[in-house]
Amino acid sequence: MRKILFIIAGVFLVASCGIIPWRNFSAGPMMGSENDWWGSRNYDSNGEQIYFTATNEGGEHIRYSGGSSFGGMMGGSNVTCASCHGPDGRGGTHTMHMDVMDAPDIRYEGLSREVDEHSEDQHTDAHGEYDFEDFYQAVVEGKHPDGDSLSSEMPRWHMSDDDLGDLFDFVKSLP
């Protein structure tokens, strides 16, 4: 009886270490899988797909440089806009391993306002409405409309103008 219990305990130990390959086993949904973190893979637009998967309608993965010091904790190579800014674009504070990152609200109304560095008041950006060039500067160059650098936590995305335009259109549609 002891031998049987020892064998059973050994099998469970080996299985829990991942040595035995389990077929069709998943600890949970993975981004980019058929049932990813954000729901089904049927997106209404190319911009929405880029926002949630960092992949365009043509199946091309959108590359980036820099970004969160959380490394693999924010999804590793599967970092997306939604990873930090959330499914609704409202952003928020993320804490992992005692590191804190504040992702801003990127809904269009939030992008169209700039916080005055010397007061708590918000005002409409002095150069007018937040436009594609401002969005390009933020997403690709990592700069605010006034030229100041965004946080180094913000990845610098490498995508075509068409994909960036589709992403901007999606962000503008967030309620």
N, C-alpha and C positions, 0 to 999 in steps of 0.2 A: 504494500500500500504506500509506503514511504517513497519507493521508486516512482510510482505513478504520479504522486503529488509533486515530486521533484521534476519530473519530465514536463508536467503541465505548467508548473511555475517557470521553467526554462523557456517553454514555447511562448508564454505571455511576455516574458522579459525580452526575448528576441523580437517578437512582434512589436512591442512598444518602442523599441529602438529603431524601428524602420528597416530592419534587415530583410524581413520577408516582404516581397513586393505584393501589395494588395491591389487587386484589379478593381477599377471603378470606385476607388476610395477617394474621398475629398474631405479635407477638414473644414472646408467652407468655400464660398464662392471666391474666385480670383478675378481681378480685373482683366478684361479681354476674353474671358471664357463665355460660353453660351449664356450663362446666368451670372453676369458680373455683379459687382457691388451696387451698380446703379440701375439694375433691371435688365430688361431684354436688350438685344442688340439691334432692335428696330428703332432707329432714330429718325426724327422728322426732317432733319437737315444735316448737311455736311458739318456746319458749325457746331451743332449739338453733339454730333459724334466726336468731333475733335475735342470739345470741352470735357466729355466724359471718358474718352478712351485714349486720347493723344494719337489717334489714327484717323486718317481721312477716308472718305468714301471709296477711294481707289485702293485702300488697304495699306497705304504708306504710313509707317510709324513716324510721328512728328518728333524730331530730335530736339534736344535742348542742352545747354551747358549751364554750369553753376547750379544754384538752387539750394534747397534746404540742407542744413547740416545734419538733419535727422537721417540722411542716407537712406538705407533700406527700410527704415521705419515708416516712411510715408509712401511705401509701395515700391521702393527700389526703382527698377527700370520702368515701372508702370505709373510714374508720376503723371498726373493729369491736372487740369485746371480745378476740377472738382475735388481732387485730393486735399487741397488747402482751402479753396474758396467755398466748398460745399456744393451740394446739388442745386441750391437756389442762388448761389453767387453772393450770399450775405457774409461770407468769411467767418472769422472768429479766432479764438485763441486755442492753440494746440499745445499740449504739454506732453513731452516724451522724454524719459530719462532725465528729468529735471531741466530740460531745455524748453524754452517757451518761444513760440512763434505766433505772431499776430498776422493773420491774413485779412486784408481789407475787404470791405464790401465792394464788389465789382459790378453791381447792377448799374445800369446806365445813369440813374439819378445820382448814385454815389460817385461815379466817374465824372459826372458833369459838375461836381462841386470840389472845391479845394479848401483844405483847412488852412487858415492863416497861421503861419508859424509863430506869430506873436500874441495870439488870443485864442479863445475857445470858440469864437464865432465862425460859422461857415459862410462862405460867399460864393457866388457864381464866378467861375474862372474868368479872369480879366480878358483873355483873348477870345472869348465866346464859347460856343458849344463844343463839348468834347467830340473830336472827329477822328477819322481813320488815322490821320498822321499822329495824333496823340496816342491812340491805341497802339500803333506801330512802335512808337518810341518806348512805350511801357513794356510791351510783350517781347519785342525783339531786342531793343537797345537797353532796356532796364532803366528808363528815365521818366520822371514826372514831366508834365507839360512845361513846367518852368525850367527844365534842364537838370534839376537835382536828380541824383541817382536814387533808384528804388532800393529797398532792402536787398541785401545779397541773398536772402532767402528766396527771392523771386527768380525762378529759372529764366534764362534768356532763350526763347524758343526760335528754332530755325524752320520756317515754313514759307511757302509761296505766298505772294500777295493775295491770290485767289482764296487760299485756305484761311489766311488771316482775315480777309474781308468777310468770309462766311462765319468765322468765329465771332467777329465784331457784331455782325447782324444777330447772331444768337444771343450774345451778351446783352445787346440792346433790347431783346425781347423778354429778358428775365423780369418778372413782376416785382 
